[in-house]
Amino acid sequence: MKVKPNILITNDDSIHAPGIKHLWNACREHAHVTIVAPATEQSGVGLGTTLRNSLSVAKVAWPEETPAYSVTGTPADCVKIGLNVIMETPPDLIISGINRGTNHGRTLLYSGTVGGVIEGIFRGIPGIAFSSFDFFDTEYECFEPYIPKIIDYSLKHPLPSGTLLNVNFPKKSSLASNGLYGIKLTRQGRQYWRESSHQVELENCYRFISQLADFEEHEESDTFWLSQGYITVSPVHVDDLTDRHYIQAQKEHFETFFVPS
C-alpha cells in the first residue's frame, strides 16, 4: 500500500483565496494535507517575517476535516508556525499557491508565494511554488491535473538540498484550443516588475504602477515557454548565493588592497 506524503500548504493571497482551495483539491486524494496560510493578502512580501507584532493563529473550517489555520502574518511566518507550533513532525513537502499572478523570471524575488517555500528550504524541507499568469478569470481547474504529477515526480526524484521548484501556469490567451500545450523544465528568465510611472494620490503620496519589463530571453527560459502556452517548472537554488566567480577573480587582489603599506 502506497504511503501518502505529508504536505504543508501555504500561499500569499490569503487562506480565503480561490487558488489555495484549488491547490488543496489537487492534493487531497494524494497526500495528508495541513494548511497554514495568511489571514489577509500578503502579496509581494517575499521572505518577509513579522518581528514587531505577535502572531494570532485561528482554526479555519475546511472540507473533509482538513486541518487548516490562518495566521496574521506573512507566508514565511505561516511556515514557521506550521513547523514549530501546529505539525508534530516536519512535512515531506511544502507547497505554496496557486498564486494569482505570475512569478516567473526574476519576479519570484518579490513573491510571498515563493518566500513561504524558501522558508522551508532553509529548514531542509523541499518545496514547490505554484503561480498562474492570469490575475483574473484564472483557469485553476485546467491546472489541477498537473499538480499531483509534479509533486509525485519531485518526491520520487528528490530535489537537491537548497533547491525549490518554481512552477508557473500560462495565461489563458496563450493556451492551445484544447487546453495546455504541455510542460517544460526551464531556466529562470530575466523579467521582473518595473515601475512604469507613479500616481500621486495625495501630496507626497505615491503608488507604484508596475508592468513586466521586456528582456531578450533565452529560448530555454520560463518567460519564453510561458508565452508559448506551456507550464514552466524552474529549479531555483537558494542555499548558497555566493558569487564564486567574483571570489575567484578578486580574492587575492581584494585582500591585498587592505593590507597596511
Phi, psi and omega in degrees: 000130181289130179276127180284137178287158173265126185234135173258126179252135172221183174194186174237358180272357180099158182294345181266000183287149180295328184299321182289330177292321178289325177296316176298317182298325179288336186256340195300329180273351187247353186205163168271115190252136168238134182248126173224111188220160182297146178290331179226165183301137181230033182300140175081009183272353179058232180263017183306145182230143179281122182243333189254359179227156174283154179257132176260135180243131182228138175289138181240132177295134182218148180302153177060025178056030175295129177295120184222138184220144172255148181229135180278063182199198184272170174302321177297321175301317182298318179294319177300314179295316180301316184281326187264338187240315192268310185274136180284328177228152180298145178287163175284337185202144172247128177235151187222142179127205352283121185290142171276105183114149187286151172228038177273170180058213181278359176297338182298338181291338177272345197282126170290330176303311178288324181302321179298321178291320180299321178303320177289322178302318179301333182261012176082016180252123181294158183205160180225131175255131180245130179220156178240141182298319184282134176272328179242152178052045184289138182274061183302316183299327180294330185271336187307316183299335182280336187295308179298330178293318178294318178297313181299318179297317183292333178280324178283334179235081190307140178290147174299153178303131179088003183247133174246163172256127178253107186256131177232133177263142186286163177288155185303321184291346179265354184288152173290165183298333180255019177117221184279147176285325183155203186223142182228138170272119193233166169272160179289133177278186186255348184300149173204170181280125178238138181287121180272336179191177173229150184248124179273120179262314175225172178301127180065020176242134185227152176226123181290138171245112189246155173214160181290125178285142181272135175224158170285115188256146176293145183290352175259008184277158176297324179301315181296310186287331173299319181294341179267002177091017181259151166288136178245141177233113183246122173284124183239125183261124183235012184282306180239110184263010183298136171276092185292330178295322178295316179300313181298320184280329191245348190307305184296313181295318181299310184290327177292325182301329184263002177284127180303136180277000000 
